[in-house]
């Protein structure tokens, strides 16, 4: 293999494990560059290709100073340095993939550096923290990192850890062997957003756009998906945005599970990318199990989505708030934008007779958005449910209208 796999770990506590992984990878024809992120003690079992001193220096400090810091501050310095080291290693052609092993601190430290590497570059974390009750967001972010549960803690090479390490070695080598290009060269590429709640409309819209020669890349607006889409918008990867499911704005405002961050719905406008915006699924908040709902939602319309998730209908006042906030965000747009509103319901369960149907609440949203939206951004109210094929056709035609002529 032309380039190496970066093997990241704290060699003061994970040296023998790193040596085992290095040997296994090299037995299969791979090459390894060891990066030491240790902050205490001395390296064991193997020598680093990139030392902890180099990582600390890249973080703007020295190992001697890092050793004096409280643990959290020390991790911040080493994390900052590791990001710079890994980006430089990749850009310089020294590595073609990365594998990190560690407990909570070691995995989190490595994760930020792996997140800084390009989409498609093989990257993997093996950690005991990869288990059901631990939030994965800090470890994965918006990247394509593979996270593998080590089952046991990472201390020693034994009958069980060998199985885990062998799988990790095989996985990273297999990913590297695929020879995936990390270059993204979009031409006629449209980003779109879709929940299960809006899958029918997006399936129709996607087919229509593909027949017109566009590639459609669909993001799941679960709080991470919207951020990932907008990071790619900033990189100039899309010709236009079909933001069919803007739910992340609602959860950001009202503390739902899929909050999209304070900049959701602003990035495309800031970069002048044409966008068609639909209030898909803005009419509910995503909460946990029905039996765990806060008391304030006791009298709300709800939909039992699954044993762990309940959809809670917004109040009319909350719908007003979403409308005004979405308008304020779109008012900042420096490129073409338009809004399409489905009068028959904003989500799958909001049709007449559905558990989340509230026509009066929808009207509060519509009036609020229109009252706050600046002139020049067209708003079309379309007499259909969001998942009706006719609505998909209308969305495609409006998107094409805001896109520049080829």
N, C-alpha and C positions, 0 to 999 in steps of 0.2 A: 504494500500500500504506500502511496506517495507521501501521505501525511499521517501524522500520529493521532492517537486518541489521548486527550488530556485526561489524566487520572488524578482527581482532586480529593484531598483528605488531609486531616491533621495527623502528621506522621508521628507525633509524640504519643498518640493514643491508638492510631490505626495503621502503624507501620507494617506489621506482619500481614494484615489483611490486604494492604496495597501490594505487597510483594507477591502474595498468592495470585491476585488478580492480574498483575503485570505478567507473571509467568504464564498464566493461562491464555491471556491475549496473545502473547508472543508465540506460544506453542501453535496457535492457529493462524500464524502469519501476520499478525498485527504488530504495530509498533506503539510504544507508550511514551508519553512525556508526563512525568510526575510533578504535580504542583502541590507544594506544602502550604497549608493554611494554619498550621499550628501556632499557638500563642504562648504556650507554657511548655516546660520540660524540654526534652531533646528528641530529635528525629530517631526513629528506630527502624531497623531491618533493611531499609533501602535509602538511597540518596535521591534527593529531589533534583529534577532538571530546572525547576523554577523554585527557588528557596523561599522560605517564610520571610527572610530579610528583604528579598525583592518585592514580595507582595506588600509588606508594610511600607516600603519606600514608595511604591506606586500609590499607596493610600495617603501619602503626604506625611508620613511619620517614619519612625524607625522601630525595629523590633524591641530595642531597649525601652523605648517610650511606651510601646504597646503593652509590654509586660507589667508596667506600673499602673495601667488604667484599670478601672472597674470592668468587669466582664462585658457588659453591654457596650460600653464605649470602645473597648478593644475590638469587639466584633464589627462595629461600625467602620473602624479604620481598615480592618482586613477585608471586609466586604467591598468597600470602595476600591481598595487596591486590586482585589481579585477581578472585579469587573474590568478595570483597565488592562490588567495582564491578559485576561482571556480574549478580549477584543483585539489586542495587539497580536497575540499568538495566532488568532484566526486570520486577521488581515495580512499578517506576514507570511501566511501559508504554512505555518508550523503545525497546525492541528486541523483535522477534518471532522472531529467529533469530541465529545466530552462525557466522562462518567465520574460521578461524585458519590462517595459513600460517607455516611456520618449520622450521628444522632441529631437531636433537634437543632442545636447550635450549628453544627457542621453542615447539616443539610440546608439550613436557611442561609448560611453564609454563601454556600456554593450556588444556591438557587438563583440569587440575583445576578451572578455572573453568567449562568446558563441562559437566563432570560434575555441577556444582552446579545446573545448569539442569534444568527439569522434563522428564520423559518426554514425548515428542511434540513438543517445541519443536525446530525444525530446527537442527542443529549439526554442524559439519564441520571436519575438520583436513586440510590438504594438506601433506605432508611427505615428504622422501626416506627418513625412518626407517621408513615403512610398507612394510617388505619382510620376506621370509620368516624371517630368523633373529632378528628383533627381537621381544621379548615385547610383546604388545599390551596386557596388563593395565594398566600404568601410564597408558596413553593413553586407554583406553576405560572402565576400571573396570566398574561395573554399569550404565552409561548406554547410550543409543542413539546415540552419536556415529558419524557416517560418517567413515571414515578413507580418504583417497585418496593413492595413491602418486604422487609428483611426477615419478618416473623420473629426472630430473636434479636437481641441487641447485638451491636457490632463490636464484639470483643473476643478475639481469638478465631483461629481457623480450625473448625471442628466438623463433625459429620454432617451437621445441618447447615452451617454457614457455607460449606463448600458447595452444597447444592444451589444455594442462593447466588453465590459468586459466579459459579459456572454458568447459570442462566443469564446473569447480567453480562458476563463476557460475551456469551453467544448473541445476546440481543443487540449489544452495541456494535459488534462486528457484523452481524446480519444487516443492521441498518446502514452501516458504512458501505457494505458490499453492494447495496442497491444503487449506489452512484447517483443519488438524487441531486439534481441541479438546484442550487439555492437562489438562482437568478429569477426574479419575477419581472416579466416584460409584458405587462398588459397592453392590449390594444383596445378592442371593443369590450370592455369589462365593466359590469354593473354589480355593485354590492347591494344586497337586500337583507331584510330582517324577517324572521319567521319563528313563531311558536308552533306547537301542536295546535293551538287555538286558531292559527291563521295558515295552517298548512294547505288547505284546499285552494285558497286564493293565490298563494305563492306558486303552487304547482302549475296552475293555469298561466299565470303571468310569466313564469320562467320559461315554459314551453313556447309561448308567444315571442318572447325576446330572443330565444335561441333560434327560432325560425328566421329571425331578422339578422342573425349573424353575431349576436352578442353572447359572451360567456357571462353567466350569472353565478356569483359566489354568495351563498346564503349564510348568514350569521344567526346564531341563537341568542336572543337578547336576554341573557341570564345574568347580566351584570358584568360578566367577563367578555361575552361576545360583542357587545356594543363597543367596549373599549378596544378590543382587537380590531374591529372594523375601522374605528376612528384613527387608530395608530396607522393602519394601512392607507387611509385617506390622506393622512399627513405625508406619507411617502409617495403620494401621487399614483397610486395603483389603480384607480377607478375612473371610468368615464362619467359615471353618474351614480346616484344613490336612490334606490327604491326602498325607502324606510317605511315598510308596511306595518311594522310592529314596534311602536315607540314606548312600550310598557316601562322600560327602564327609567323613564322620566318620572312616572308615578311612584315607583318603588323608592327612587331617590328622595322624593318629596315626603313620603309618608312612612319610611322605615320598613319597606318590604324586603323580601329576600333577594331580589334581583335589581338592586340599586345600580344605576349605570354611571354614577359619578357626576360631579357638578358640571362637566363640559358636554355631557350627552346632548346631542342635537345641535351642537354649535360648530363642530370641527369642519364639516363639509362646507358650511357657509363661510367660515373663516378662510378656507382655501379656494373658494369660488367654484366648488364642484356642484354641478346641477343636481337638484334633489326634489323628489316628490315625497311628501310627508303624509302619512295616514295615521290617525289615532288608534291604531290597532292595539287592543288590550290595555288601553290607558284607563279603562273603566273599573279595574279591580286592583287590589293589593294582594301580593302573594304572602301568605302566612303559613304557619306550621299546622300540625295536626288539629283537627276540629276541637278536640277536648282541651287543647292548650291555648285557644284563642284568648286574647285579652278581653276583659269585661266590656271595654268600650265597643267591641264588635258584637255584643250579645244579640242585638236587635237588627243587625245588618242582614241583607241578602248575602248568602254564601253559596259556594258550589264545592262539594266534596270531590276534589280532584284525584287524590289518592290518600292512603293512610297517613302520609307525612306532609301533605300540602293541601291547604284550603284557600280558595279564591274568595276574597271579601270585596263586595261591591262598594265603590266610593259613594260618599254622600254627595248631594247636589253642590254643597259648598266646596267640597274637595274637587269635584269636577270643574268648578269655576277656576279654582286655583291651578289645576293642570292646564286648562285652556290659556290662562294668562301667562303662565311660565313658558309654555311652548311658543306662544306668540313672541314673547320677549327674546327667546333664543333665535327664532327665525328672523326677527327684525335686524339681527346683527349680520345676516348673510350678505356676503359681497358677491355672490353668484346667483344664478337663477334658482328660484324655489317656488313651489306651489303646494297647496294642501287639498287633499281629496277626502271627503267625509262620507262614510256609509250611514245613511239615515236609518237603515234597518237593523243596526246593531254593530258595536265595535269589536265584539269577540264571539267565539263560538256559542257561548251559553247566554248571550244577550239578545237573542232573537225574540220576537213576541211570544210570550208563554214560557220563555227560558228562565232559569233560576236567577240570572243576573240582569234581566231586562229592566230598564228604567228609562223610558223615552224622555221623561221630563229632566232627568239628570243629564242625559246626553245633550239635550237642548241647552242646559246651563253651560256645558263645555263649549258648545258651538258658538253661542252668543259671546261668551267671554273671550274666546280666541279671536273672533272676528272684530270685537270691540278694541282689542289691544294690538292687532296686527297692523303694521304700517301699510300704506297704499303701495301697490306694485307687486304684492304677493297674492296671486289669485287663490280664492277658496271656492271649491265646487262641492255642493251638497248633492250627493247622488242617491237616488231612491232605490237602495238595495242593501242587503246584509253584506258585511265585509267578505264573507266566503262565497258569495254568488259569483258565478263565472262572468256575468256582465260587469261586476265591479272590477274584476281582474282586467278585463279588456279596457275598461275606462282608465284604470291606473296606468296601464302600458301606454295608451295613447297620450295621456297627460305627461308622462315622463318623457316621451319622445318630443313633445312640444317644448319642454324646457331645455332640452339638450340642443346644442348648436348644430346647425346643418352640416352634414359631412361634405 
